[in-house]
Amino acid sequence: MEKVRIIEFPKCKMVSSGYCKMDDDPFGENGKLKKFENWWTEYEKKRTDRWFMRDFMMFGREENALIWFYAVPDDAVINCEYEVIDFEGGLYASDIAILNNQDDEQKVYGAIKEWIKNSGEFELDERPGHYDLSHGITPKYVEDAMGYMQLEIYVPIKLRI
């Protein structure tokens, strides 16, 4: 796993979809996550930069549900039904999986955790508010050409003491 990369996310404000269970058809036409996607897609059109992604998804194991976040500038005025949270940021180890291929996603996630365990320099940073994240990174036209979308998986880490 020499391809694991270490990145640092800054502290920021994020708009949260709130948790949604898969049984609730979150991506259906009236699903909670589909509505959130529609909201941030419209909000995204106001951006003047395109240098980095701002939406991240997480599966809450304790909640057994998905939650979606959208990073906004600290001075953004957000007038919507969604909660704005303070995201702590921090170090993350990441690698790429095939989106919607659960076997590949789990394989890559497990490999990242194994890499962290064997790294010697890092350990998991599993504290409240500091969760595994993911982001679909493939533009639609590239997804069409490849036949699949790539998913970047982020696992929170910290330097070993």
C-alpha positions as CSV (number, residue, x, y, z in Angstrom):
1,M,0.0,0.0,0.0
2,E,2.7,2.5,-1.0
3,K,-0.1,4.5,-2.6
4,V,-1.7,5.6,0.6
5,R,-1.5,9.4,0.8
6,I,-1.6,11.5,3.9
7,I,-3.6,14.8,3.7
8,E,-4.6,17.4,6.2
9,F,-8.1,18.9,6.1
10,P,-8.5,22.3,7.7
11,K,-10.9,23.2,10.4
12,C,-14.0,24.6,8.8
13,K,-17.8,24.9,8.9
14,M,-19.8,22.2,7.3
15,V,-23.5,21.9,6.5
16,S,-24.8,18.5,7.6
17,S,-27.6,16.4,6.0
18,G,-28.2,14.7,9.3
19,Y,-28.2,10.9,9.5
20,C,-30.3,8.8,7.2
21,K,-30.8,5.0,7.3
22,M,-30.5,3.0,4.1
23,D,-34.0,1.6,4.7
24,D,-35.4,5.1,4.3
25,D,-34.3,5.2,0.6
26,P,-31.9,8.2,1.1
27,F,-31.2,8.6,-2.6
28,G,-34.7,8.2,-3.8
29,E,-36.5,11.1,-5.4
30,N,-37.8,12.4,-2.0
31,G,-34.9,10.8,0.0
32,K,-33.2,12.9,2.7
33,L,-29.7,12.6,1.0
34,K,-31.1,13.3,-2.5
35,K,-32.7,16.5,-1.1
36,F,-29.4,17.4,0.5
37,E,-27.5,16.8,-2.7
38,N,-30.0,19.0,-4.5
39,W,-29.4,21.8,-1.9
40,W,-25.6,21.7,-2.1
41,T,-25.6,21.3,-5.9
42,E,-27.4,24.6,-6.1
43,Y,-25.2,26.2,-3.4
44,E,-22.1,24.9,-5.3
45,K,-23.1,27.0,-8.3
46,K,-22.3,30.2,-6.3
47,R,-18.6,29.2,-5.8
48,T,-16.1,31.2,-7.7
49,D,-13.3,28.6,-7.2
50,R,-13.1,25.0,-8.2
51,W,-9.9,23.9,-6.6
52,F,-11.1,21.3,-4.2
53,M,-14.1,19.2,-3.4
54,R,-16.4,20.2,-0.6
55,D,-18.8,17.3,-0.1
56,F,-18.0,14.3,2.0
57,M,-20.0,11.3,3.0
58,M,-19.7,9.2,6.2
59,F,-21.3,6.0,7.5
60,G,-21.9,6.3,11.2
61,R,-21.4,2.8,12.6
62,E,-23.2,3.7,15.9
63,E,-26.1,5.3,14.1
64,N,-26.0,2.6,11.3
65,A,-26.8,5.4,8.9
66,L,-25.2,7.7,6.3
67,I,-24.6,11.4,6.7
68,W,-23.4,13.9,4.1
69,F,-21.4,17.1,4.8
70,Y,-20.7,20.1,2.6
71,A,-17.8,22.4,3.6
72,V,-18.6,26.2,3.5
73,P,-16.5,29.2,4.1
74,D,-16.4,30.3,7.7
75,D,-18.1,33.6,6.8
76,A,-20.8,32.0,4.7
77,V,-24.4,32.9,5.4
78,I,-26.3,29.7,5.3
79,N,-30.1,30.0,5.2
80,C,-31.4,26.5,5.0
81,E,-33.0,23.7,7.0
82,Y,-29.7,21.9,7.6
83,E,-27.4,22.1,10.6
84,V,-24.1,23.9,10.3
85,I,-21.3,22.1,12.3
86,D,-17.7,22.9,13.2
87,F,-15.5,20.3,11.5
88,E,-12.2,19.8,13.4
89,G,-10.1,18.9,10.4
90,G,-6.9,16.9,10.9
91,L,-4.8,14.3,9.3
92,Y,-6.3,11.5,7.1
93,A,-4.8,8.5,5.3
94,S,-6.6,7.9,1.9
95,D,-6.7,5.6,-1.0
96,I,-9.1,5.0,-4.0
97,A,-11.8,2.3,-4.3
98,I,-14.5,1.7,-6.9
99,L,-17.7,3.5,-5.8
100,N,-20.7,1.2,-5.2
101,N,-18.5,-1.9,-5.2
102,Q,-18.8,-2.8,-1.6
103,D,-16.2,-5.6,-1.8
104,D,-13.6,-3.1,-3.2
105,E,-14.6,-0.3,-0.8
106,Q,-14.2,-2.7,2.2
107,K,-10.9,-4.1,0.8
108,V,-9.4,-0.6,0.4
109,Y,-10.7,0.6,3.8
110,G,-9.2,-2.5,5.4
111,A,-5.9,-2.0,3.6
112,I,-5.7,1.7,4.7
113,K,-6.3,0.6,8.4
114,E,-3.6,-2.1,8.0
115,W,-1.2,0.4,6.5
116,I,-1.8,2.7,9.5
117,K,-1.2,-0.1,11.9
118,N,2.1,-1.1,10.3
119,S,3.3,2.4,9.4
120,G,5.3,3.1,12.6
121,E,4.5,6.8,12.4
122,F,0.7,6.9,12.6
123,E,-2.2,5.6,14.5
124,L,-6.0,5.9,14.2
125,D,-7.5,9.1,15.5
126,E,-10.9,7.8,16.5
127,R,-12.5,10.5,18.7
128,P,-15.9,12.1,18.6
129,G,-16.4,14.3,15.6
130,H,-13.5,12.8,13.7
131,Y,-14.8,10.1,11.4
132,D,-14.0,8.2,8.3
133,L,-15.1,10.1,5.2
134,S,-15.4,9.5,1.5
135,H,-15.8,11.5,-1.7
136,G,-16.7,10.4,-5.2
137,I,-13.8,12.0,-7.2
138,T,-14.6,11.1,-10.9
139,P,-16.1,13.6,-13.2
140,K,-19.3,12.3,-15.0
141,Y,-17.7,12.2,-18.5
142,V,-14.8,10.2,-17.1
143,E,-17.1,7.8,-15.3
144,D,-19.0,7.3,-18.5
145,A,-15.7,6.4,-20.3
146,M,-14.4,4.1,-17.5
147,G,-17.7,2.6,-16.6
148,Y,-17.3,3.3,-12.9
149,M,-16.7,6.1,-10.5
150,Q,-13.7,6.3,-8.1
151,L,-14.3,6.8,-4.4
152,E,-11.6,8.3,-2.2
153,I,-11.8,6.9,1.3
154,Y,-10.3,9.0,4.2
155,V,-9.4,7.5,7.6
156,P,-8.5,9.9,10.4
157,I,-5.0,9.5,11.8
158,K,-2.5,11.2,14.1
159,L,1.2,10.9,14.7
160,R,2.2,8.2,17.2
161,I,3.4,9.7,20.5
